[in-house]
């Protein structure tokens, strides 16, 4: 398994920072071009609370079964 605690060295040939990724129109106009801003806000709101809300609805037995399946998938041979 790779050691994920170390950061990879930066690629010196690539520009860094948000200015290089923003483009001409700015970050918000590129990502949300043609989308309804209200729908984007609602989608983000649901995404932020989704996992926690689902975990609160599950019983301890259901959480245990899901955890067992997740662990088995992580250790499965590929």
N, C-alpha and C positions, 0 to 999 in steps of 0.2 A: 504494500500500500504506500502511496507517495506521502512524503512528509509535507503536510500542509501548513506547518507552523512557520515555515520560511517564506518570505516574499520573493517572488521572481524578480530578477534584475529588469529594470526598465529598458525598453527598446529605444536606443538613442536616436534612431532614424525617424521615429514617429513624433509628431507634435503632441504636446500634452496640454492638459488644462481644458476648461470648459469652452474657451474661446475657439479652439480648434474643432469642437464638436457641434457648436451652435449653428454654424452655417450662416447664410446671409440674412435669413428671415428671423433668426432667433430660435431658441429651443422650443418655446410653446407653440409657435406658429407651424413649425415643421411637424411635430408630433400630433397635434390636434387638427390638422388641416382637413376640412370637410366634415368634422364631427360636431355633434351638438354638445356645447360645453356643459350643459346641465346633465346630460347622459354620462359624460366623462367623469364628472364629479361624483355622481351616484355609483358608478362602477368602481371608482377608487375607494369610496366609502365602504362598499360591500366587501371589497378585497382586503381591506385593512382589518375587518372584524371577523372574516369568514372562518379561519381556522380555530380561533379561540371560541367562537360561538358554537361551532360544531363539537368541539371537545367538551364543552359544558353540557351539551345535550346528551352525550353518550354515557351509558352506565359504566361502572368500573369494569364489569365483565367484558363489555364491548371494547373498551379501551385496551384491555389486556390482550384480547384476540387480535386487534389491529397492530399492537406492538409486537406480538409474536410473528405475525405475517411480515411486518417490516424488517424485523431482525433476520428472518429466514431469507428474505429477498436480498438483504445486504451481504449475507454470507454465502449465497448460492454461487456455484461455479458458473463461469460464463463460457 
